Amino acid sequence: MTTSDYAAYIASLPRVLAGAAALLRDGEGRVLLVEPNYRKGWALPGGTVESDLGETPRQAARRETLEEIGLEVELGALLAVDWVPGEGRPPIAAYVYDGGVLSGDRFEAIRLQVEELVSWRLVAREDLPEYLLGSLGDRVLAALDALAAGTGTVELENGLPPVA
């Protein structure tokens, strides 16, 4: 196989987008959410994996958290991987990492990326569905459940456990 044949083969393969986020909490278990200015609903700090630049999902979650809220966080375990099909776009593989429990001074140090974000807040588990739209709400709840149970990474399809 020549180099040009290989390049043509790679170009013919299906595409998948990837996103990664950090699940950050306070001492009461509330989840830190950010409010984007470019779409409805809230989100975890995170964003697109720059895979064309060699970035991994873990690196993307750290970079995006730093860019969006100004905090350098050490990520813990991978809590959830979600396969999210879409219309008019390739599917997204969404990764959620444990960002840990932050202290009060860390929350005071938050500096929003004003180009993309309007605000942030801490939200109790039972209120998350009001803020997180579509499969994102299910994904975050599943990640919280995996964290609480200590069961390891949960596999999801559109926010829910796959049907066997």
C-alpha positions in Angstrom: 0.0 0.0 0.0 1.4 3.4 -1.0 1.4 6.5 1.2 -1.3 8.0 -1.0 -3.4 4.8 -0.9 -3.1 4.8 2.9 -4.1 8.5 3.1 -7.1 7.9 0.9 -8.1 4.9 3.0 -7.9 7.0 6.2 -9.9 9.8 4.6 -12.6 7.2 3.7 -13.2 6.1 7.3 -16.1 7.3 9.4 -15.6 10.2 11.6 -16.3 10.5 15.4 -16.1 13.7 17.4 -14.8 13.6 21.0 -15.5 15.8 24.0 -14.2 15.6 27.6 -15.4 17.3 30.8 -14.5 17.5 34.5 -17.0 16.6 37.2 -16.2 19.1 40.0 -18.0 19.1 43.4 -18.1 21.0 46.6 -18.1 19.5 50.1 -21.9 19.1 50.1 -21.8 17.1 46.8 -23.2 19.9 44.6 -21.9 19.8 41.0 -20.2 22.8 39.4 -22.0 23.8 36.2 -21.2 26.5 33.6 -23.7 28.4 31.5 -22.6 28.7 27.8 -23.6 31.7 25.8 -23.8 29.8 22.5 -26.5 27.3 23.3 -29.4 26.5 25.7 -28.8 24.6 28.9 -25.8 24.3 31.3 -22.8 22.0 31.1 -19.8 20.7 33.0 -16.5 22.5 32.3 -15.1 20.8 29.2 -15.2 20.8 25.5 -13.8 19.3 22.3 -10.8 17.0 22.2 -8.3 18.5 19.8 -7.4 15.0 18.5 -5.9 16.4 15.3 -3.2 18.0 17.6 -2.6 14.8 19.4 -4.6 15.7 22.5 -6.1 12.9 24.6 -9.5 13.2 26.3 -7.9 13.6 29.7 -5.7 16.4 28.4 -8.7 18.1 26.8 -10.7 18.0 30.1 -7.8 19.6 32.0 -7.2 22.2 29.2 -10.9 23.1 28.8 -11.3 23.4 32.6 -8.4 25.8 32.8 -9.6 27.8 29.8 -13.3 27.9 30.9 -13.1 28.5 34.7 -9.4 29.3 35.2 -8.7 26.4 37.5 -5.9 23.9 37.1 -7.3 20.6 38.3 -5.8 17.2 38.8 -8.2 14.7 37.2 -9.0 11.4 38.9 -10.8 8.4 37.4 -12.6 8.2 34.2 -16.2 8.0 35.3 -18.2 7.7 32.1 -17.9 7.3 28.4 -21.0 8.1 26.4 -21.7 7.4 22.7 -24.0 10.3 21.6 -25.4 10.0 18.1 -26.5 13.1 16.3 -28.3 14.5 13.4 -26.3 16.6 10.9 -23.0 15.7 12.7 -20.9 12.7 13.4 -21.5 10.9 16.7 -19.7 12.2 19.8 -17.7 10.1 22.3 -18.1 12.0 25.5 -15.7 11.4 28.4 -16.4 12.5 32.0 -13.5 12.6 34.5 -13.6 13.0 38.3 -12.4 16.5 39.0 -12.6 16.0 42.8 -14.1 18.0 45.6 -13.0 21.7 45.6 -12.5 23.9 48.7 -14.2 27.3 49.1 -11.0 29.2 48.1 -10.9 27.3 44.9 -14.4 28.4 44.0 -13.5 32.0 44.8 -10.6 31.6 42.3 -12.9 30.8 39.4 -12.5 33.1 36.5 -15.0 32.5 33.6 -14.0 32.5 30.0 -16.2 35.4 29.0 -16.1 34.6 25.3 -18.0 31.4 25.9 -19.6 31.5 29.4 -22.2 33.6 31.1 -22.0 32.2 34.6 -21.4 29.2 36.9 -23.2 27.7 39.9 -23.2 24.7 42.2 -26.2 22.5 41.7 -27.5 19.7 43.9 -27.9 16.3 42.4 -31.7 16.4 42.5 -31.8 19.7 40.6 -29.4 18.7 37.8 -32.1 17.6 35.3 -33.4 21.3 35.4 -30.0 22.5 34.1 -28.5 19.7 32.0 -30.5 19.1 28.8 -30.8 15.8 26.8 -28.3 13.0 27.3 -25.9 15.3 29.3 -28.2 15.1 32.4 -28.3 11.3 32.3 -24.5 11.2 31.7 -23.7 13.3 34.7 -26.1 11.4 36.9 -24.5 8.1 35.8 -21.1 9.5 36.5 -22.1 10.5 40.0 -23.6 7.0 40.6 -20.4 5.4 39.4 -18.3 7.7 41.6 -20.5 6.9 44.7 -20.6 3.2 44.1 -16.9 2.9 43.2 -17.8 0.6 40.3 -15.4 2.1 37.8 -16.1 3.7 34.4 -19.7 3.3 33.2 -20.4 2.8 29.5 -23.3 4.8 28.1 -25.2 5.3 24.9 -27.0 8.6 24.6 -26.7 9.0 28.4 -28.1 5.6 29.3 -26.6 2.1 29.9 -26.5 0.2 26.6 -29.2 -2.4 25.9 -27.6 -5.9 25.8 
